[in-house]
Amino acid sequence: MQFLPPDRYGDAFADVYDQWYADLGDGADLAAFLVARGVEGPVVELGVGSGRIVGALEASGYAVIGLDASAAMLARCREAHPSTAIVRADMARVPLAPGSVGSVVVAFNTLFNLAEPGAQAAAVASLAERLRPGGHLVLECLTGDGLFDDASSSVGVRSIEADEVVLTVTKLDPDAHTLAGQHVTISESGIRLRPWHLRISTPAELDAMAEAAGLERVERRGGWGDDDTEVGDRHVTVYRRPV
Ligand SMILES: C[S@@+](CC[C@H](N)C(=O)[O-])C[C@H]1O[C@@H](n2cnc3c(N)ncnc32)[C@H](O)[C@@H]1O
């Protein structure tokens, strides 16, 4: 599959995102994690989507700037959080002044939507410049452990109802460390495609990107909750721009 334009994923998923990913929660654990570590705002959330975690961040006292490439996602975010600052932009090119940002949060694997070679490293370098000295870059990502060991393609059933089936079709490229996929909704009214494309960077690769950008790693753990200390299939990593 060709690389997708930055707004394609969000525009295709905006109508189902909150319903399909309701089990992710509202980000209260994420907000508590930031507060406990003294992470400062304003918080720029890259790929803010429909604003799943915005309410929890604001309830914790953070000013939030929600950035997303998708007009459809941002329309949902605006509806849910009318007073939150919104920026429509590609996260590869964040249009905020150097040194102006307290922290950048990239939740739920969103950095990996930058699937083209070198795009994540370029974004991390650009984000590091936007941070104030002492500012934090906080990532939640899949580790990718074992992901590319099995079959290189699969078709699974995401949901099945009397009048609709959603299939998930995935193709892995172990050399490029990419996954290209489609959620395919089939119903009597037709077929709807929701494409996605991810480049999985290992934790070590992310560390190398951050180091090249002048950031230091502060912490890595398995998730946002107090008990999520061990890294499993995902990790939360905190980087800091030195003072
Ligand atoms: C997996 S969703 C995450 C939404 C939200 N952060 C959450 O945790 O539920 C990824 C979001 O990133 C956005 N996105 C994907 N690629 C992007 C890009 N290159 N620039 C800006 N936003 C992008 C999509 O539109 C979508 O809203």
The ligand as an ORCA input file, in Angstrom:
! r2SCAN-3c Opt
* xyz 0 1
  C      -4.754      6.399     16.896
  S      -5.499      7.986     16.747
  C      -5.177      8.611     18.373
  C      -6.168      9.622     18.846
  C      -5.977     10.064     20.306
  N      -4.679     10.651     20.514
  C      -6.139      8.900     21.272
  O      -5.184      8.595     21.991
  O      -7.225      8.306     21.289
  C      -4.316      8.809     15.746
  C      -4.637     10.252     15.390
  O      -3.493     10.804     14.749
  C      -3.887     11.551     13.625
  N      -2.773     11.542     12.666
  C      -2.308     10.485     11.965
  N      -1.260     10.875     11.215
  C      -1.091     12.201     11.455
  C      -0.161     13.171     10.974
  N       0.808     12.858     10.101
  N      -0.253     14.422     11.453
  C      -1.230     14.774     12.347
  N      -2.135     13.901     12.814
  C      -2.058     12.623     12.381
  C      -5.137     10.884     13.112
  O      -5.927     11.787     12.370
  C      -5.797     10.428     14.425
  O      -6.679     11.403     14.893
*
